[in-house]
Amino acid sequence: MKLYSDFGPRRAWQVFFDLISLLFIALWIWFGVTVYHLVDALAEFGVHMETAGAGFSEKMAEVGDALGKAPGVGAVIRIPFEGAEDVGHAIESAGQSQQDAIHQLALTLGIGLAVLPIFMILVVWLLTRFRFARRAGRAKALLRGGAGVDLLALRALTNQRITTISKVDVDAMGAWRRGDQAVMRKLAAIELESSGIRLQA
């Protein structure tokens, strides 16, 4: 499979296009990762919330245990602290849930913002590269198959712009019919050049 043209200027543009495509892909990956970290940083509040809930629950359990040892009224005094302990567990659970939600949101945004542009870049890049490789492959197959200069010249007459053909000869079709080898070689070279193949002398 031929990926680059035999001609310097076009090959330079192809390499430049590849590098630009890779650069934009890298930029979108960086942007996605940056958005992920920025959004994920919001989970810090959930971490504090979880820590505060766990600490509150632990303190209420300690106080409840201490007061629960009081003779006679210990069991009654302990009830409100058990309820407060449950509130602490609820705060801790809410903090954990908030962290999970933020992590999920950060991941979704980070991937979502990067994937679509990268997909579009890849489609344009790969389609451009595939078209060139297919056309160059067909041209090389014609050469390997023993296609003569006259057939390539005829393809040029049907595929190339009239302005391009007229620069070779104002009556290029007539020259092809007459079998003018000089004109046919120029036409064949133009056809191959458009496919990125250099006609060997």
C-alpha positions in Angstrom: 0.0 0.0 0.0 1.4 3.4 -1.0 0.8 6.1 1.6 2.9 9.0 0.2 3.3 10.5 -3.2 6.5 10.2 -5.3 6.5 13.9 -5.7 8.2 16.1 -3.1 5.7 19.0 -2.8 2.6 16.7 -2.5 4.4 14.3 -0.2 5.4 17.3 2.0 1.7 18.3 2.2 0.7 14.7 3.0 3.2 14.5 5.9 2.1 18.0 7.1 -1.5 16.9 7.0 -0.6 13.7 9.0 1.3 15.8 11.6 -1.5 18.3 11.9 -4.1 15.5 12.3 -2.0 13.9 15.1 -1.5 17.2 16.8 -5.2 17.9 16.9 -5.9 14.4 18.2 -3.3 15.0 20.9 -4.9 18.4 21.7 -8.4 16.9 22.0 -7.1 14.1 24.2 -5.4 16.7 26.4 -8.6 18.7 26.5 -10.6 15.7 27.5 -8.2 14.8 30.3 -8.1 18.4 31.5 -11.9 18.6 31.7 -12.0 15.2 33.5 -9.6 16.5 36.2 -11.4 19.8 36.6 -14.8 18.2 37.0 -13.4 15.4 39.1 -11.9 17.9 41.5 -15.5 18.9 42.5 -15.7 15.5 44.3 -13.5 17.0 47.0 -16.6 18.3 48.6 -18.0 14.8 48.8 -14.8 13.6 50.4 -15.1 16.2 53.1 -18.8 15.3 53.5 -18.0 11.6 53.8 -15.2 12.3 56.4 -17.4 14.7 58.4 -20.3 12.2 58.4 -18.0 9.3 59.5 -16.4 11.5 62.2 -19.8 12.7 63.5 -21.2 9.1 63.5 -18.1 7.9 65.4 -18.4 10.7 68.0 -22.1 10.1 68.6 -21.4 6.4 69.0 -18.8 7.1 71.6 -21.0 9.6 73.5 -23.9 7.2 73.3 -21.8 4.4 74.6 -20.5 6.5 77.5 -23.9 7.8 78.5 -25.5 4.4 78.0 -23.5 3.1 80.9 -25.4 5.4 83.3 -27.5 3.3 85.7 -31.2 3.4 85.2 -31.5 6.0 82.5 -28.6 4.9 80.3 -30.7 3.1 77.7 -33.1 6.1 77.4 -30.3 8.6 77.1 -28.6 6.5 74.4 -31.5 6.6 72.0 -31.0 10.2 70.6 -27.3 9.5 70.1 -28.1 6.4 68.1 -30.4 8.5 65.9 -27.6 11.1 65.5 -25.2 8.2 64.7 -27.6 7.2 61.9 -27.6 10.8 60.6 -23.8 10.7 60.5 -24.0 7.5 58.5 -26.5 9.1 56.1 -24.1 12.1 55.6 -21.2 9.7 55.0 -23.2 7.8 52.4 -24.4 11.0 50.7 -20.7 12.1 50.5 -19.8 8.8 48.9 -22.7 9.0 46.5 -21.7 12.6 45.5 -18.2 11.4 44.8 -19.4 8.6 42.6 -21.7 10.9 40.7 -18.9 13.5 40.1 -16.5 10.8 39.0 -19.0 9.4 36.6 -19.8 12.9 35.3 -16.1 13.8 34.9 -15.5 10.5 33.0 -18.5 11.1 30.7 -17.6 14.7 29.9 -13.9 14.0 29.5 -14.5 11.1 27.0 -17.5 12.7 25.4 -15.7 16.0 24.6 -12.7 14.3 23.2 -14.2 11.3 21.3 -16.4 13.1 18.8 -13.8 15.5 17.5 -11.2 12.8 17.4 -13.6 10.5 15.5 -14.3 13.3 13.0 -10.5 14.0 12.5 -9.9 10.2 12.0 -12.7 9.9 9.5 -11.4 12.8 7.4 -7.7 11.7 7.8 -8.3 8.1 7.0 -10.7 8.7 4.1 -8.1 11.1 2.5 -5.3 8.6 3.1 -7.5 5.7 1.8 -8.5 7.5 -1.4 -4.9 8.3 -2.2 -3.7 4.7 -1.4 -6.5 3.2 -3.5 -5.9 5.5 -6.5 -2.1 5.0 -6.3 -2.7 1.3 -6.0 -4.8 1.2 -9.1 -2.2 3.2 -11.0 0.6 0.9 -9.9 -1.5 -2.1 -10.8 -2.0 -0.7 -14.3 1.8 -0.3 -14.7 2.5 -3.8 -13.3 -0.2 -5.2 -15.6 1.7 -3.9 -18.6 -0.7 -1.0 -19.4 0.9 1.0 -22.1 1.5 4.7 -22.2 -1.4 5.0 -24.6 -3.9 3.6 -22.1 -2.6 5.9 -19.3 -2.8 8.8 -21.8 -6.4 7.9 -22.6 -7.2 7.8 -18.8 -5.7 11.3 -18.5 -7.9 12.5 -21.4 -11.0 11.2 -19.5 -9.9 12.1 -15.9 -7.9 15.3 -16.1 -9.1 18.9 -16.4 -9.3 20.3 -19.9 -7.0 23.2 -18.9 -4.3 20.7 -17.8 -4.6 18.7 -20.9 -4.5 21.7 -23.2 -1.2 22.7 -21.7 0.3 19.5 -23.1 -1.2 19.9 -26.6 -4.2 22.0 -27.8 -5.3 18.9 -29.8 -4.3 16.2 -27.3 -7.0 13.8 -28.4 -5.9 14.1 -32.0 -2.3 13.5 -30.9 -3.4 10.4 -29.0 -5.2 9.2 -32.1 -2.1 9.8 -34.2 0.0 7.9 -31.7 2.2 10.9 -30.9 4.5 9.3 -28.3 5.8 12.5 -26.8 2.3 13.8 -26.1 1.1 10.5 -24.8 4.0 10.2 -22.4 3.2 13.7 -21.1 -0.4 12.7 -20.7 0.5 9.4 -19.0 2.9 11.2 -16.7 0.1 13.7 -15.7 -2.3 10.8 -15.0 0.3 9.0 -12.9 1.3 12.2 -11.1 -2.3 12.8 -10.0 -2.1 9.3 -8.4 1.3 10.1 -6.8 3.2 7.8 -9.1 6.2 8.9 -11.1 6.4 7.6 -14.7 9.8 5.9 -15.1 11.9 7.0 -18.1 
